[in-house]
């Protein structure tokens, strides 16, 4: 983990979580209603939060990143802004020079290992020069979700000890391992994670990087807490929080737009507060 970023918001949040033995929600926002709900939930729960945007959102709603950054800075609790699954090398280079992100997931996992590592090392150096923390994916997490490229046609690769060392040597700050987790929905039997592998990865890191977990659709509170107990501090969520919002919008689409906005925000806020308790981050700040 880079020692040159002592004031980085994302790393400060994750360091506190690691010390306190809890997880922090890293929650996707697709619009300003989601941003509002997530920030309100963090403040009401006295919880830290990492706010995620997808690269696709930067193209669809380019002003959202600045609104989200302002909301993070104005919040009464620690909140950072993270670009998730940045898979376009040129976009990353543009973002670090023009947008106020605290951290970026440099996701080159669609390349073979050596090329993934080479690109990650080069882009990590660039991000660190701008004070931006870097997350990377070791191995390859299979599947896809709305907003990121689908890697379903590529073979899922579980993270090995050698890969962990390779990415640490690239000076990344946050590691997202592949332990049987998938992007998108799990089969009917639910998630089947290699928690022993997760525990070994955490022991291997020895504080040199923080652990992130992707692919949390269909997780139970028990499985979530088991992962956090094995060292996960950054707990990425998408459908886990937003499924109830999507259902609400579908069932109430004929209502006035102002009512949809207000009540939709309340739906996401309630769900987020519930999962902050599950992760153990409520009442930590």
C-alpha positions, 0 to 999 in steps of 0.5 A: 500500500502506498505510503505517499497518500496519508490524506486519502479519504478512501484509505483513511476510511478503510484503515479505520475499518481494518482497525475496528474490525468492521466493513464499509459499504461501497455502494453504487449510485446511478443517479442523484437520488441514489447519492442523496439516499446513500449520504443520508443513510450514512449520516443517520447511521453515523457510518462511513461510506464509500460512494461508487460510480461506474464509468458508464455513468460518467458518460451518461451523466457527466455532472453527477461526479461533481454533485457526488463529490460535493455531497461527500465533502459536505457530509458530517461523516467520512465519505469518499468517492470511488470510480469502480471497474475502470476498464478503459485505459484512456478514460482512466488517464482523463479522469485522474486529470479532470475529476475529483475521485479519491480512489479508482479501481483500475480493472485490467482483469480482462487481459492476461495476467502479465498484461493486467499487471503491467497496465495496473502498475503503470496506471497506479503510478499515475494515480498515486502522483495525483493522490488517488488510491488504487484498487485492482482485481487479482485473478478474474471475477466472472460475470457482469452487471449493469454498468460494467463489461461482461466477462462471462465469456472469459474463464473465472480465475481464483486468486493465487498467492503469487498473484497477490504478491505481484499486485502488491509489488505493483503498489496497489492499495486495495485488492479485490480477490476472486474467491468464487464470487461473481458479478451479477446474480448467483445460481439458485443455490446461492454464493459458494465462496472459498472463505479459506482462500479469503482468510489466507489472502488476508493473512498474506496481505499483512496490512500492505493493502486492504481487502475489497469484496465484489459480487455480493448480490444474494448475500445473506447477513451471515455470509457478509459478516463471515467475509468481514471477519476474514478481513474484508473492509470494502464491501461492494454493493449494487443490487443488494441495496437497489433491488428494493428501489427498482421494485418500488419504481416499477410498482409506482411508475404512475405516481407523480415524479416528485412523490417517486423521488421522495419515496424512492430516496426513503426506500434506498436510505432504509435498505442502506441503514440496515446493511450498515448495521450488518457490516458493523459500521453503524455508530462508528463516527 
